[in-house]
Each structure stands twice: as structure tokens, then as C-alpha cells.
Amino acid sequence: MAQQGKVEGPDLAEEGVALDAFEAGIPIGGQVDGQPVVLVRTTRGVRAVSGKCTHYGGPLSKGLCVGEEIRCPWHHARFDLESGEAVGAPALDPIAVYEIEERDGRVYVTGKRPDHGDRPDPLRSPGSIVIVGSGAAGAAAAEALRRNGYEGPIALVGKEKPVDRPNLSKDYLAGTAQEDWIPLRSEEFYKEAGIDLIEAEVSRVDTAEQVVQLESGETIPYDALLLATGAEPRHIPIPGADLPHVFYLRTLADTKDIISALDGAQRAVIVGAGFIGLEVAASLRQRDVGVTVVAPEEVPLAALIGDALGRFVQDLHEEHGVDFRLGRGVNEIGQKAVTLDDGAVIPADLVVVGIGVVPRTGLADEAGLDTDKGVIVNEHLRTSDPNIWAAGDIARYPGPDSEPVRIEHWVLAERQGQTAARNMLGHDVAFKDPPFFWSQHYDIPINVTGHLGDWD
């Protein structure tokens, strides 16, 4: 988790910036009282906002401005330049807005604008809202409901507290991020926001009675429901797959289990050469664990990003000591070794399987919602039941050319949750955001934007 370094640029309160130095939409970085601030000219005039993204601290002075929004260069968080509100995940908190003054052909920052905590009035206000799933989509939706003026009861139900899931296979697994970085919010935050955070599994959705039933038998009524149940790892159907040293990575508990298994471990086998498998490989190498990656493809990631970049990623991992067995499958997992389909035996103190995920559509299926490789939603993320929306890894929504797509990216799930929240409150906003995700391999980040099909 990188952090922004030393504050640079002119003192915007003392020196200011000449009006003729502005280019439309291009941020100019500086500082006020030792804090980074950016100035930008839009069609509505010059704006001044904090220069530090509230997600990972990215430098907004190197970002882009589109209309009345500024976008972080690191992970594409979006902020409204007038209000400072985070209008596009992964940032959830607003940035500060500053007052300006024009004198003698220069623009000066005169101070921080106070936050009055104003919230818009919702166009529609359901009596109660239940969110099933506390991952990216569900957690972002709960916050967006409050930021968009909803004052009714919100129940956020999930098996774990909301966590920064991308970090589980990156910095946290590598040992470079502390555990207190991982929760998205504190329990106090949810209490103060009036969000009832319930750690439980939902067993049933009764659409006729409009209640959600927990495994304990308790029921929670809803007027509007968001299904954000996410996905679960695809399991490998071979002998030995259920041994205690075989792991899948999806939750904070999964990552903790892998870290615990590293005590005394010398060799690990990663089954799967997708982004998660390779991130795990990089993290384990940073802990000086020997790693072998086994996968059926000839070039890692080639189906998504092409042979050239796929080979670059493979070379990068090999430079860090990763052994690849490509074009191969796994026949059996033993106590101390993995047997491949060509008979080769690879020593393994632990095995991590990363061969994709499947959407958790069970609740939707049983509730009678339309499903097809996901939960079918319209452009407003509404399901076939008018009181139920779906977002995140389970949502199959109209993509390019109106063809249905289902995307498994953290940022997209958060943005879908935010859009679903607004639509629950009557805004009827079509979800059109392009997918974006980032992957980290040692000191090399890979950012991918857009709808990925087969590499052409």
C-alpha cells in the first residue's frame, strides 16, 4: 500500500498561481499549510481541492479532470470538484474543498471550506433496506445510501466484516501491510452511520413476505433488498484436494490460514496462473518461500493481456525465483508433494489453488429471480423482482452493445453497489462505468481498463 511522499509545489496561499498558467482540465499541484492541494480550471471556473486521494493517498496533481470531476491516477477514484464527494470507488471518503480568491491575475487559496454535512433528499425512501453480502458492493452500497440522504434502517449482512480484499493477496499476504490496514471501516463507523452490521449467513429470501432469513432462523424485513453475495473459489476435483495444507484465497481468514501455514514451510505450489495465483506467488516469494506455479496454459495471462505482456510477467516472476510448469495439470495432491499429469512430482509444504470463482447465486435461484451465469439485472441493476437489486460479482448486466456481462473486479463491484444504492432511492441511474482493476507483482503494477474478451 503505497503512500504519497513529500509535499511539493508552490505555496498556494502565499504565492498563488497565475491565471494564464491554467490549461483546461489539467491539475496544478501545490500546498497549503504543508498539505497537498490542487487547483484546476473547469468550465465553471477554478476549483481547489485536497491533492491526496482518500483511497491510498495517490497524488491528484497527476490525475485527470473530466467535467466537474477529478480522477486519481493510481486506482481511478473519482471526486466531485464542487463538493469533494467521492463519486466513484475505490475511494469512499470525500476530499477537502478549499476557497479561492483571484487578485491581480493570480489565484490564491484562502482556506479550507467547512464541511456542513449536507446530504441530498432521496427521491424515494424505502421503509427499510437490507444488503446481503458485506464485500465490495454491499459495503459501498451501505455508505452510499447514507451519503445520498437515506435515513431509514440499513442492515448489512455478511459472513465477515468489510475488508480491503485486494490487499489480501498483495501487501498483507506479503507481510508488508499491517492487519489494521485491512478493515474498510471500524465498528464505530457503522454504529455512527446507523448501519446494522450483522455477521451471519443468510439462508433464504422470501420475496412474498419481503423478509431475509438468517441461518439462526431470525428474519429481517425489507422494502428494498440488495443482493451482493459475491463469488466463491472454484474447487479442484482431484485426490488430496481436501487436505489441510490446501488453501483457497477469498477472505481475511483464508489469508491468515495461509500465513499460519508458512511457519516452517519451504516450498509452495500455486495451482493456476491467473492474477490471483501470480499475486500469491509474488507475495510468498517476498517471504522467501520457494514457489512453483502449475497451469494448463502455455503463457500466463495470455488470454487476457496477450503473449507479449504475459511473457513479460512470467519473466518477471522467474527473475524472482518462481518455477513455472506450464501446459500441465495436477493429478493428485499428497502430504508433501503434488503430482502433475506428466508424472512429475513437485515438493509442496502447502498448496494454494487459484483457478477462478463461481458466482454465489443460490439465494437468487431459490427466490425465483432470473439467473443465467449470474443474477440477471437491467441497466439500473434491478432484478426481475422490482424490490430487489443485485451488484458485484453476481450481477449480469447490460455491457457493450447491450450484451450481458458479469465482471469480477473490486472497483467495479463497489461502483455497482453505489449505483444500486442511488437507484434504490429513486434516481434510476444506468450503470455504464468501464471495468478497472490493478494487479501487483513485486514492484510492478499492472492496471487494466475496459471490457476484456479474448486477446485479439
N, C-alpha and C positions, 0 to 999 in steps of 0.2 A: 504494500500500500504506500505509494509514493506521496510525499508531501511537498508543497510549494516551498521554495527556499527563500533566500534573502530578497527583501522588497527592493525593487529598482524603479528608476524613473524619477521625473521631476516632482517637487512638492506642489501639488495641485492647489493647495490653499494659498501658498506664498507666490509661486511663480506662474501658475496657471498655464494655459495653452492658447496659442494664437488661433483665432478663428479660421484663418486661411490654411492652418495645418491639417484640418479635418478632411478626410475622404469619407464619403457616404458609406456607412455601414462598417467602417474599419475602426476597431477599438484603439484608443491611445492609453497606454498604461502609465500610472504614476502612483503617488502615495499621499496619504493624509494622516497625520499623527502616527506615522510608522506602519499604517495599514495599506494594503494594495487597493487601489481604486482605478476604475477605467472610465474614460469619457468616450462617448460615441455620438455621432450625429445621425439622426434618423429624419424621416420626412416631417416629424413633429417637433424637431428641434434637438438640442444637445441634451443627452442624459448622462447621469453619473451614478455608478453603482459599484458595489464591492468588486474587487478584482480577483476574488478567490471563490472558486466553486465550492458549494457546501457538501458535495459528494466526497471526493478525495482531495480537495484543495487544488484542483487544476487552475492554471493561470488564464483567466478570462481575457487578459490582454492579447492572448494568442488565439482567441476564439473567433467565431464568425457572428455577424449580426444579420438577421433576416427579418425584415419588417420591424416590429417592435420587440423582438426577442434577441437575446444574446446566448450563444451556444458554446459550451465548454469543449476545448479541443481533445480532451482525454477520453471521455466516455459519453459525449454528446448530450449532457444535461442541458435543459433549456430554461431560461428565466425571462420573465416579463420585465422590460426595462422601466416601465412606469411604476409597477407595484413591487418589483423584486421577487414576486412569487415564483416558485419552482413549478413551471407549467409542463415540464417533461422530465420524467425519470431518466437517470437514476438518482438525481438529487431530490430530496424530499423537503428540505428546509429552504426558506427564501434567502436571498442575498439582501444586504443593506442597500438602501437608496439614499443618495446624497442630494442636497440642494446646491444649485449653482447660481452664479452671478456673472453677467457679461459687463466688462469695463474696458474701455479703450482698446477694443478689438481683441480682447483676450477673455477666456473663460476660466473662472475660478470656482473651486469647490468651497462652500461656506459652512458646511456641517452636515451631519447625518440627519436624515428625516426621521422623526419619531414614528414608531410602529403603533398605530392606534388599534390594531387587531380587528379592523373592519372585515366583515365577511359578507358575501352577497346573499341575497334571499333566494332560496331554491324555488324553481318554478313549480315543483311538485314535492310534497313532503310525505313519504310513506310513514305509517304509524310506527313501524319497526323494521329494521334491516338486519338480516343475518348473512354473514360471509362464511362460507365453508371452505377452509384452506387458509393457512397462515403464511404461505410463501410470498413470492414477489407480488403477484397480482392481488391477493387478498389483503396483505398489509398495506399496499399502496392505495387500494380502494378505500380502506377504513379511514386513512388520513385524508384522502381527497373528499370524502363525504363531509368531514368536519370543515375543511378549508372552503368548501362550496356552500357552507351555511346550514347544513343539516344538523338539527338539534335533538332528533329523536334517538331512541335506543339503538345501539350498534353492538352486535355480538360477533366477535371474530373467533372462529372455532378452528383449531388445528392441533396436530399431534405435538408440535414443538413451537416455541416462541419464534417470532420472525427473526431470521438471521441473514447476514450478508453471504448468501450462498456461493457467489463466485469465488470468494476467498477460501472456501473450504478445500478446494483442490489446488489453490495457489499459495499465497503467503502463509496461511495458517498451517497447512499441511507441511510446508517447507520449514516451518519453525521461525519465520521472520515476522509474524503477526501475533500479537498477544490475544488471548481469548476475549478480553474485554472490548476488542475491536469488532467482534463477530455479531453481537446482537444489534439489530437495526435500531431498536429503541429500548429504553428502560421500562420496567413495570410501572414506574411512577408516571412516565409519559402517557401510557394508555389510561391510567387512572385519572390523570388530569384532563385528558381529552374525552373522558366519558365513554371509552371503548372497553367493553367487557371482553377481556382476553380469556378464552376458555381452552385449556389444554385437554382435549378429548377427541375421540374418534366419532364421526357421525355414522350411524348405521342405516339411516333411512330418511328420505324426504317424502313427506305426504303432501302432494300438491292439492288434494281436495280440501284438506283441513288447514293447509298452509302452515305446517309445522315441520321442524327438523328434529329428528330423534337421535339422541346420543346413545352410545353403547350401554351406558348406565341405565337407560330407559327414560331419562329426563327428556322432556320436549321443550323446544323453544319456538314460539310463534313468529311468523314473519309476514310482512306485507310486500316486501321486496327481498329477493334472495339472489346472492351471487355465488355461483359455483366456481371455485378456483382450486380444485383438488390436485392440480399438477400432474406429474408423471412419476412412475416408479421404475427402477432399473430393470432392464431385461436380464433374466437369469439364463445361465448357460446350462443346457441339459446334458451333462456328462457325468460319469462316475467321479465322486470326490468333490462335486461342486458344493456340497453341504458341510464340508469340513470346517472346523472353527477358524482356520487360518485363511479362509477365502472371504474376501470382502467386496462389497459394493459401496459406492460413494454417492450419497444423496443428502444426508442430514449431518448436522453437527455431531450427533452421536456416532455416525459412521466414521467420520474423520478422527474422532477421539479413539475409536476402536483400532483404526489403522495405526495411529501414533503409538498406542499402547503396545501393539504387536511388533513395533520396530525395536523394542528393547532387546538387544542381543541379536537382532536379525542382521544377516549379511547379504542375502540375496532376495530379490523380489521379482516376480513375473507379473507383467501387466498384460492382460488379455484384451486386445483392442487398441487400435492406433488412431482413434478419433481425438478430438480436442481434449476431452476429459482424461482419457488414458495417457496422453502425452503430457498433460499438465501434472498428473500424478507422477509420471516418470521423472519430470524435471524436479518436482518437489522432493522426491525420495533421493535423487542424486545429490541435492543440496544437503541432505542429511548423511551423505556418504554411504548410502545403501546401494549395492550393485543391482542393476535393473536390466531385465530382458523384456522386450516388447514383442508379443506374438500377435499377428494379424493376417487375415487372408489376402488383403490387397498387396500389390507389388510396390506401391508408393503410398506412404501415409498421406491422408487428406486429399489425394489427387482428385477424387470425385467432386470435391467441393471447391478446391482452390487451384487445381491443375498440377501437372507433373513438376513444373519448374519450382514453384513455391513449396510443393510437397517434398521434393528432394532437398531443398534448402533447409526445411525443418528437420528432415532426417539427418542431414549432415550436421546440423547444429547439435542435435541430441548425441550423435556419435562422437562429436568433439568433447562432449561432457561425459563420455564413457558408457552410453546406453548401447546395449547389444540388440539388434533387430533380427527377428526371424519372420520375414515377410513371405506371403504366399503360403502360409502354414496355418493349420488349425490345431486345437488342443483336443486330444482324445481322452485324457484322464488326468486328474489331479491327485497326487499322493501326499503323504505326510510331509515329505521333504523335497519333492520334485514334481515337475509337470512333464507329462509325456505328450509329444506332438504327433501329428498324423503321419509323419515320416519315420517315426520310431525314435527320434531324438529325445533325450532325457535332459531337462533343464533343472538344475538345483533351485529350490524355492523355499525360503522360510515363511513367506507369505505370498498370497496371490490377490491381485486386485482386478476385478472384472469390470470393464467399461465398454459394453457392446451396444449401447443405446438404451432408450427408455420407451415405455409404453404409457399412453395417457390413462389416467385413472377415471374412467367413465362409468364405473359400476353404479354409483348413486344416480347418475343421469339415466342410465339404461333402466334401472328399476323404477324410476319415477315416470317413465314413459316419454322422456324427451327424445327428440330426433337426434340420432347419433350416426356417425359414419366415419370411422377412424378418428374420432373426436366428437365433441358436442357441437352440433350444427347451430351457428348463430348468424344473424343478419349483420349488416354493416354497423348497427348500433350495439352489437354484441348481445342482442336479445335472443333467447332460445325460442323453441316452439311453444313454451308456456309464457304468456305475457308478463308474468310476475317474476320470472327467473332470467338472469343474465349469466353468462359464462365468460371467463377470461383466463389468460395464461396458457399453459401447455395443453390444456384440454380443448381449447376453443378452436373450432374450424370455421374460419371467417372468410368473407369475400376478399381475395387478394387481387393481383394484377389481372386485368381483363375479366374481373368478377369470378375467376376460378377459385374454388375453396382451397385455403391453405391452412396449415397448422404449424406454428413456429415454436421452437423450444429455446427461446433466448430470454435471459433475465430482464434486460431493459424493456423488451417488447412486452413481457408479462406485466411489468409494473405499469407501463403506459396503457395497456389494455384495462388494468384494474382502475386506473384513474379515469379513463373514458367511460367505463361501465358505471362508475360512481356518479359521474355527471349525468349520464343518461337515466339512472335511477331517479334522479332529481328533476327529470323532465327536459333536459337540454337537447336530446336527440342528435348527438354529435356522431358523425360517421367516423369509424376508425380507419385512418389512412396512413399511419406512420410506417415508414420503411423499417424493416428489421435492422438491428445493430447488435453486434456482440464483440467482445475482446477476449483474447487468449494470451497468456503469458508463458514464455518458455525461456527460463533463465533471465537474461537481461533484455530479451527481445519480445516486444509486444506485437501481436497481430490483431488489427482491427478490421472487421468485415461489415460492410453496409450493403443492404439490398436483399432482394429475394434470390436465394441460391437455388438453382436447379442443378442439372448435371453440367460439369465443366465443358465448355464448347471449344 
